[in-house]
Amino acid sequence: MTVSTTTVPTIPLNDGTEIPQLGFGVFLVPPADTQKTVEQAFEVGYRHIDTAQMYGNEAEVGAAIAAAGISRDQLYVTTKLNNGYHRPDDARRSFAESLDKLGLDRVDLFLIHWPLPTRYDGDFVTTWRTLAELRDDGGTASIGVSNFEPDHLERILDETGVIPAVNQIEVNPFFTNEAARAADARHGIATEAWSPIARGGIAGDPTIAGIAERVGRTAAQVTLRWHLQRGDIVFPKSMHRERMEENFALFDFELTDEDVAAISGLDRGESGRTGPNPNTFDRIPD
């Protein structure tokens, strides 16, 4: 099948770089399936790949990049720091290992995966300073955070003055996470939305279904379009070619302001989360 010629819009970041607004995520893609899955995503037209040390599939993402033969300046690659490697020397070592696994001399974006405020004596600030060093050394073009609440952001800003380029947080129609999105906007930080379709939970919602029927799209497409029109970055995941193509076909229709407001009105607050609360999450993988 011919590669899509759709041009994915980019979002300008506060450090002078740009990021594609639509990407492809590999969370929970088994390593054995990752290379084939990412190669298919490249064939569909995705050029923004979001992985992490904790996903255990960086090497397979790297193999897909090598096999695809796509020019490096046409790719945007993100990875994230494992929760067990927050101490500076561990962060530096694990980052070097990530580059080696990915087969790259730099990534486009490196994130602290979780703040872990109940671990490391609550010190995620030193970790953030280490990421700034990695950026200054040229190993990553941009640095950011993931799952940082407003008070976590305020703390690293107050203590370092280094502003994250992005904050990757859970956002979906049932958990719009407006406080964190507002904090990001206040500081010029781009919001990336993980679990954008609530891990499939949007299926069957009557509001989204009604909009989807009217515009002739699927519920997932409508929800992803809602994210895009609100200005967030999304990277849906699928291991099925047909769904990859569906998730990529978001740029030839628009939702009305009323549609966007109706979907935003589905917010359930904390009960709408599909993942853990960053204030208490403290898991360190074995």
C-alpha positions as a printed Julia matrix, in Angstrom:
286×3 Matrix{Float64}:
   0.0    0.0    0.0
   1.22   3.49  -0.84
   2.49   5.59   2.05
   0.06   8.36   3.0
   0.96  11.79   1.69
  -0.92  13.5    4.53
   1.15  16.23   6.14
   0.8   16.04   9.91
   0.79  19.51  11.47
   3.57  20.4   13.88
   3.39  22.14  17.24
   6.1   24.71  18.04
   7.81  23.99  21.35
   9.17  26.59  23.78
  12.78  25.65  22.99
  12.52  26.57  19.31
  11.95  23.03  18.01
   8.75  21.54  16.58
   6.92  18.27  17.22
   4.41  16.45  14.98
   0.98  16.73  16.59
   0.1   13.13  15.71
   2.41  10.25  16.53
   2.44   6.52  17.11
   2.75   4.97  20.58
   4.23   1.58  21.45
   3.08   1.2   25.06
   2.26  -2.48  25.72
   3.41  -3.55  22.25
   5.36  -6.77  22.97
   9.01  -6.55  21.93
   8.56  -9.5   19.59
   5.9   -7.57  17.69
   7.36  -4.08  17.91
   9.58  -3.96  14.83
   6.82  -5.15  12.49
   4.27  -2.86  14.13
   6.46   0.24  13.84
   7.38  -0.62  10.25
   3.68  -0.76   9.43
   3.16   2.58  11.14
   5.9    4.07   8.97
   4.2    2.63   5.88
   0.93   4.31   6.9
   2.75   7.62   7.24
   3.56   8.08  10.92
   6.89   9.78  11.56
   6.61  10.47  15.31
   7.33   7.46  17.55
   6.8    7.49  21.32
   8.56   4.79  23.36
  10.09   4.5   26.85
  12.73   2.59  28.74
   9.99   0.91  30.79
   8.22  -0.35  27.66
  11.13  -2.71  27.02
  10.96  -2.28  23.25
  13.47   0.48  22.42
  15.77  -1.93  20.58
  12.92  -3.13  18.38
  11.88   0.46  17.65
  15.49   1.06  16.65
  15.45  -1.98  14.38
  12.33  -0.63  12.66
  13.97   2.75  12.19
  17.05   1.13  10.66
  14.98  -1.1    8.37
  12.72   1.73   7.19
  15.55   3.79   5.76
  13.69   7.04   6.44
  15.88  10.13   6.65
  16.62  10.96  10.28
  15.4   14.52   9.88
  12.0   13.13   8.89
  11.6   11.22  12.17
  10.69  12.39  15.66
  11.66   9.94  18.42
  10.73  10.2   22.09
  11.82   7.97  24.95
  11.44   8.25  28.71
  13.47   7.65  31.86
  12.76   4.44  33.78
  11.43   5.0   37.3
  14.37   3.08  38.76
  16.96   5.44  37.25
  16.21   8.85  38.73
  19.6    9.29  40.37
  21.94  11.31  38.12
  24.49   8.61  37.34
  21.72   6.08  36.68
  19.9    8.55  34.44
  23.04   9.25  32.41
  23.87   5.56  32.04
  20.34   4.53  31.1
  20.07   7.37  28.59
  23.25   6.2   26.87
  21.78   2.68  26.78
  18.59   4.05  25.21
  20.56   5.7   22.43
  22.44   2.45  21.85
  19.24   0.39  21.72
  17.57   2.86  19.37
  20.69   2.98  17.2
  20.66   6.78  17.31
  23.17   9.42  18.28
  20.38  11.6   19.65
  16.66  11.53  20.36
  14.27  14.37  19.74
  12.68  14.31  23.18
  13.6   12.71  26.51
  11.14  12.72  29.4
  11.06  11.95  33.11
   8.38   9.26  32.95
   6.87   9.82  36.43
   7.69  12.36  39.16
   7.62   9.72  41.96
   7.14  12.29  44.76
   7.14   9.51  47.38
  10.45   8.07  46.16
  14.03   9.36  46.22
  13.18  11.55  49.23
  10.85  13.43  46.93
  13.76  14.73  44.86
  12.78  14.81  41.2
  14.46  18.21  40.83
  17.97  16.71  40.67
  16.7   14.31  38.02
  15.37  17.24  36.03
  18.74  19.01  36.24
  20.36  15.86  34.86
  18.02  15.88  31.86
  19.01  19.5   31.23
  22.65  18.37  31.17
  21.82  15.63  28.66
  20.16  18.21  26.42
  23.08  20.6   26.76
  25.44  17.76  25.81
  23.49  17.21  22.59
  22.04  13.77  23.27
  18.48  15.04  23.04
  17.08  18.04  21.23
  14.35  18.64  23.82
  13.53  17.56  27.35
  10.25  17.3   29.14
   8.26  15.57  31.81
   5.42  13.1   31.97
   2.64  12.83  34.53
   3.68  16.01  36.31
   0.96  17.71  38.3
   0.85  21.53  38.57
   2.73  21.6   41.87
   5.42  19.3   40.45
   5.88  21.72  37.55
   6.04  24.72  39.84
   8.71  23.07  41.92
  11.1   22.27  39.08
  10.56  25.72  37.6
  11.17  27.47  40.92
  14.28  25.45  41.72
  15.91  25.21  38.27
  14.36  27.81  35.97
  14.39  25.16  33.21
  10.99  24.92  31.51
   9.95  21.52  30.1
   9.14  21.5   26.4
   6.24  19.1   26.97
   4.26  17.45  29.74
   2.85  14.07  28.74
  -0.23  13.46  30.88
  -3.38  11.37  30.84
  -6.16  13.17  28.97
  -9.36  11.69  27.6
 -13.0   12.82  27.31
 -13.8   11.38  30.74
 -10.67  12.83  32.38
  -9.88  16.12  30.7
  -7.22  16.96  33.32
  -7.83  20.67  32.93
  -5.74  21.78  35.92
  -2.62  20.16  34.49
  -3.38  21.39  30.96
  -3.87  24.92  32.29
  -0.56  24.77  34.18
   1.16  23.63  30.99
  -0.4   26.48  29.01
   0.56  29.02  31.66
   4.23  28.14  31.2
   4.19  27.58  27.44
   4.53  23.81  27.85
   2.93  21.64  25.18
   0.51  18.98  26.45
   0.79  15.43  25.16
  -2.26  13.26  25.87
  -1.75   9.61  26.72
  -4.67   7.18  26.85
  -6.46   9.54  24.45
  -9.46   7.26  23.85
  -9.63   6.11  27.5
  -8.21   2.71  26.56
 -11.21   2.14  24.33
 -13.65   3.4   26.94
 -15.14   5.94  24.55
 -16.77   3.14  22.56
 -20.52   3.27  23.02
 -20.63   6.71  24.61
 -23.83   8.23  23.17
 -22.49  11.77  22.85
 -19.41  10.71  20.93
 -21.41   8.15  18.93
 -23.9   10.82  17.88
 -21.17  13.14  16.66
 -19.42  10.28  14.88
 -22.6    9.31  13.05
 -23.21  12.9   11.96
 -19.7   13.43  10.57
 -19.36   9.93   9.15
 -16.37   8.94  11.26
 -15.62   6.42  14.02
 -15.8    7.27  17.7
 -12.01   6.96  17.94
 -11.47   9.38  15.04
 -13.84  11.9   16.57
 -12.11  11.65  19.94
  -8.63  12.0   18.46
  -9.83  14.98  16.42
 -11.16  16.52  19.67
  -7.66  16.3   21.14
  -6.08  17.87  18.06
  -8.52  20.76  17.93
  -7.84  21.5   21.6
  -4.16  21.79  20.69
  -2.81  18.65  22.36
  -0.4   16.11  20.87
  -1.62  12.51  20.57
   0.03   9.21  19.7
  -2.59   6.43  19.52
  -1.4    2.83  19.58
  -2.63  -0.1   17.56
  -1.08  -3.32  16.3
  -3.61  -3.57  13.46
  -2.9   -1.92  10.09
  -6.54  -0.96   9.49
  -6.77   0.82  12.85
  -3.43   2.56  12.28
  -4.82   3.95   9.03
  -8.06   4.97  10.74
  -6.19   6.8   13.48
  -4.1    8.61  10.88
  -7.12   9.87   8.9
  -7.85  12.89  11.06
  -7.05  15.88   8.9
  -9.86  15.95   6.33
 -12.71  16.77   8.73
 -13.39  19.11  11.63
 -15.6   19.18  14.7
 -17.72  22.2   15.48
 -17.08  24.25  18.6
 -20.28  22.73  19.97
 -18.95  19.22  19.33
 -15.72  20.02  21.14
 -17.62  21.47  24.09
 -19.97  18.48  24.24
 -17.09  16.02  24.38
 -15.29  18.14  26.98
 -18.5   18.05  29.01
 -18.11  14.29  29.49
 -15.39  14.91  32.08
 -15.88  12.88  35.27
 -12.96  14.29  37.18
 -10.75  11.9   39.1
 -13.07   8.95  38.51
 -12.39   9.27  34.78
  -8.73   8.29  35.09
  -7.68   5.05  33.46
  -4.18   5.14  35.0
  -2.63   5.86  38.4
  -2.53   9.2   40.17
   0.92  10.8   39.81
   0.85  12.01  43.4
   0.85   8.44  44.72
   2.21   6.27  41.91
   5.58   4.86  43.01
   6.17   1.64  41.08
   9.76   0.82  40.18
   9.97  -2.1   37.71
  11.85  -5.22  38.75
